[in-house]
Amino acid sequence: MKSKKLLTLGLALSLVALMTFGCASNQKNQDAAAADTSWQYPQIVDAAFVGPYAKVPMPADVMIIDSRPYKPKYVKGHIPMAVSMPYTQFDKLAHLLPENKDALLIFYCGGLKCKLSHKAAFKAEALGYKNVKVFAEGFPGWMAVPGNYASVSVEWVKAQIDKQADMMVVDSRPKRKKYDKGHIPGAVSIPTTQFDRMTAELPQEKDTLLVFYCGGLKCKLSHKGAQKAIALGYTKVKVFSTGYPSWKAYVGQSGQAASIKAGEEEGSIEIAAFEAIMKDNPGSIYLVDVRDADEFALGSFKGAVNIPVENLEARITSLPANKPVVFVCSTGARSGESFYMVQDLRPELKDVYYLEAEITFNKDGSYKIVPPQS
């Protein structure tokens, strides 16, 4: 009986030891996994390093690269002068990188837990770039620095205006020379050279969203205006860095967005709406003729780009995100196929349509559009 008790006690002690060792082993493995930093790029920089490059004019042979998705991240806020190159699209967009392999490349994404910028940096190094850095704290780290602000894209600005957001859009360009000749609807003219005299034009509430813009990426005025507003205590300040030129390109030369009225079929554009755009504001849409090259050569819409439907998948990343895309063919069949191809391969593009109609193109540039035969 005594031997049985000793055997039972021995088995129990062995089980406890095994459990204790197993727990310790599991914890050790978990700690090792948590401490794994092999995914991190070794050349890490901080916001102080990035700051001197995030300005106008940007120093030569420097590129700040945002590895986050274009929508919704980059569009609604990014480091000034940063270029959007989502990691998932890196291989397709690598041609955007500088030719000079000694150029300084600074990658960033969503913070210390985000791997996208590190993975992109390794890819850039594999392509032969010799001066690659990662701003590991990313966009959150940039915004945590007092005095720093975000740049926003034209899609975001247009969306805020459309929903009548509580904000003030400030045109920092000279009034008579620029603002009076054309400006974003609802924008207030506060030329940077007159800013200190016109602070009464700004909202009293310091938490009002202020969006400054001027003449594009080479224009300093909006950045200077934003910095002055921050110095006055405004807490929600952004810069629309690409400015009025990109606004005009996005909404069309008339300053109004393309009037896209949907047709009866999913994704189709109403024929009358399409004809109105072609008559009054053709530059407000990106028009793609998906017929074969020989058909296109015999006539098409003025300004249309020819991408035969069988080549569209290979070129689908070239479709712009800054204006509506409209596909056309001769019957609506190939253009409809193109619409659904975009839905599958580039679902982030929302303003995509096709013309469900029979179209006859003439050598003199004229055309005839009729509803499809049932």
N, C-alpha and C positions, 0 to 999 in steps of 0.2 A: 504493500500500500504506500509505504514511504517513497519507494522508487517511482511509483506512478505520479505522486505529487511533485517530486523533483523534475520528472520529465515534463509535466504540464507547465510548471514554473519556467523551465528552460525554453519551452516553445513560446510562451507568452513574452519572455524577455527578448527572444529572437525576433518576434513579430514587431514589438515596440521599436527595436533597433532598426529593423528594416523600414518601418514607416518613417522613423526619424531621418534615416539616411535618404529615403526617397523624397521626403519633403525638402530636405536641405539641397538635394540634387536638383529638384525642380526649381527651387528658388534661385540656385546658382545659374541654371540655364536661363531663367527669366531675366536675371540681372545681366547676364552676358548679352542677351538679345537687346535689352534696353540700352546697353552701353555700346552697341555696334554703331560705329560712325563711318563704316567703310563707304557709305553712300555720299558722304559729305566731300565736296571739293576742297582741297587743302588751302587754296588761296582765298581767304575770307577778309572782307573789308567792312568798315562801319559807315554810318551815315556821314560822318565828317569827311571821309574819303570821297564819297559820292557827291557831296554838295557842290564842290567847285566845278563839276562837270554838268550839273543839272541847271544850266543857265543859257542865256542867249548873249552872244553867239556861242554855240557849243564848240569847245576846242577841237581842232582837227584830229582825225584818226582816233576818235573815241566814240563808242556806241554804248548807251545804256539800254538793256534789253529786258522787257517784261515777259517772263515765261508763263504767266497765268493765261487762262482763256480770255480771248478778246471780249466776248460777252459772257457774263455780265461784269467781269472784273475790270479789265483795262478801260472799257468805255466809261465807267462811272468814276474812275479815279486812278491815276498813275503818276509816277515821278515825272516832273517836267522834263521834256525832251526825250523821254524813253520811247523806244520803238516796240510795237507789239509783235512778238514772235512766240506764240504759244508753243510749249514744248511738244505737244502732240502733232504740231505742224512743222517742227524744226527742219526735218529733211526736205520738205517742200519749199520752205522759205529760206534755206541756207544761202541762196543767191543774194539775199539782202545784206549779208555780212560784208564788211569792207574787203576790198581786194588785198589791202596791205595786211599781211599776216602778223605784223608787229603792232597792229592797232590794239588799243586798250578796249577790252570787252568786259562790261560789268553786267552780270546777270542777277536778277532778283525775282522773287515770287511772293508768296503769302506769309512769310515769317519763318521762324526757326524750325518749325515742324514740316515745312514744305520742301519737298525734294526736287521740284520741277527745275529750279534754277541750277541746282547742283548737277542734275542729269544733263541739262543743256550745256553747261560749262564743260563737262567731260566730252560731249560731242564736238564742241568747238575746238577743244584741244586736239581731238583726233583728226580734225580737218587741217591741223597745222598752225592754229593760232597760238602765239607764244606768250601773250600778255592777257590772260583771262583771270577775272576775279568774280567772286560771288558776294553780293551784299545779302548775307544770310538773314538778317532781321527783316529784310524785305519791305514791302509797302507799309505794314504796321509800324516798323521801326522808323521809316522815313517820317510818317505822320506824328510820331511821338516826340519829335524834335521841335521845340518851340520856334515859331517863325516859318516852319516849313508848310507848304500847301500842296494840293493836288492839282494836276491838269485833268481836264475832262474832254471827252470826244464829242463830235457834232451830233451823234445819235442821242447822247444823253441830254445835251442842251435842247434839242428839238423836242424830246419827250417831255422835259420839264415845262417848256413853253406851251405845248399842246394840252397838258393837264393843269395849266395855270397855277403852277407851284408858287409858293410864297418865296419869291426871290427877286433880286434886282440884277439885271444884266447891264453891265457898264461898258460902254464903248470908249476905249482909251485913246482913240485916234483924234487928230485935229478935227474940229467940228465942221468948218466951212469946206475944207479941202477933201475930207473923207466922209464924215458922218452924214452931212447933208446930201451927199450924192448916193448914199445907200447904206443901210445898217440893218441889223437884226430887228425884226418887229418888237416894239416895246422896250428896246434898249435905251438907256439914259446916256446922254453925252457928258462925260467928265474927262476931258483931255488930261493926260498925265501932267502936261506942262502947267495946267490950271488947277490941279488937284487940291493943293493947299488952300486955294481961294474958294473952292466949291464943295467943301466938306459938308455944308448944310444940305446939299442935295442927297446925301447918303441917309439911310434910315436911322431913326433914333435907337431902335433896338439893335444892340450889338450882336445878337445871335441870328440876325437875318442873313440868309444865304446871299452872298455876293459873287457874281461870276464876271470876271473881266476878260475882255478880248480886244485884239487889235488886228494887225495886218498879216498875221501868219507866223510861222516858226522862226522867222528872222527878225521879228518885231519885239523889242524889249518893253514897249509901253505898257502892255497889260500886266507884265510881271512887276514892273515898278509900281503900278497902281495897286496891285494886290499887296505888295509889301507895305505900302503906305497905309492901306486899310487895316492890315494886321497890327501895325504900329499904333493905330488909333483904338485898338481893342476889339475889332471885329473877329469873331471866332469861327465863322463858317465862310471861308474865302477860297475860291477856286479860280483857275485860269483856263479859259478855252484857248489853248495854245495855237491851234491851227487857224483860229480866227475867222474873219469875214470871208476870205477866199474859199475856205472849205464849206462855210455855210452856203455860199452861192452855188457851189458845185453840188451840194447835197439837196437843196430845195429847188434848184433851177435858177436861171438868170433873172427871172421875174421876182425872185425873193419869196415865192410861194411854193409850197410843196406840190409835187405832182398829184393831180386829182385821180386817184385810183379807185374806180368804182367796179366792184366785182360783178362778173357775169353770172349766169345761172349755174354753170358747171364749176365744181371745186377748182379754185386756183385760176379761173379764167378772168380776164378783164373785159368789161363791157365794150362793145365795138365803138359806140359813140364816145365813150370816155377816152379810148385809145386814139381815135381820130382827133379829138380836141387837143390831146397832149401833143400829137405830131404837128398840129397846126400852130399851137400857141407856145409850147414849151418843150420841144423835143430833147433838149439837153438835161431835162430833169429825170430822165430814165436811162437805164443802160439796156439798150435794145440788141438782142441777139437773134440773128437769123440762123436757124439750125438746119437749113437745107444744104445740099451738097454744093461744093465750090463752083461747079459748072452752072448750077441753077442760079447761085448768087451772082455770078459774073454777068448774067443776062439782065439783072435788075433787082433792086431791093430798096428798102427804105433808106433815105439819107441818114448817115450817121450810124447805121447798123453794123455790128461786128459779126463776122461769119465764123461760127463754130459748128460744123456739122455734128449732128446728134451722136454719131458713133465716136466722135472725138471729145465729146463734152466731159466725160468722166475724167479723162486725163488732164483737162484744163479747168476743172470745176473750182479749183482754189483761186483761179484768176478772177472769178466773179466778184464784183465789189460789194462791200457791206454798207456803203455810204449813200446809196440811192436805190430805188426800186429796179428790179431786173424783170424785163418782159421778153419772153420767147415768142418768135413768130416762125411760121413755115408757109406752106401753101394751102393746107387743109385743116390745120389744128392737131393733126395726129402726132407729128414729130415734136411740135412745140409742147403738147401735153405730156409726152413722154419725158421731155426735158424738165418740165416742172416737177414731176414725181421723182426724177433722178436727184434733183436738188433736195427734195424733202428727205430722201434717204441718206444722202452723202454730206449735205451741209444744212442740217436742220436749224442751225442758228440763224440762217438767212430767213427773215420773215416776210419781207416785201418782194415776193417772187410771183410772177403771173405768166400766163400764156394767152395768146389770142386764138380763141376757138372760132375760126372763120375760114372761108375760102378766099384766097388773095391772088389776084392777077397782077403781075408787074409788067410794065411796058418799057420799051427801050428808052423812051424820052424821060424816064424818071417818074412818070405818073403810075398810079395803081388803083385797083378797084377791090374793095372789101365787101363781101356779102356774107350773111349768116350761113352756117353749114347746112347742107341738105340733110333733111331727116331721113 
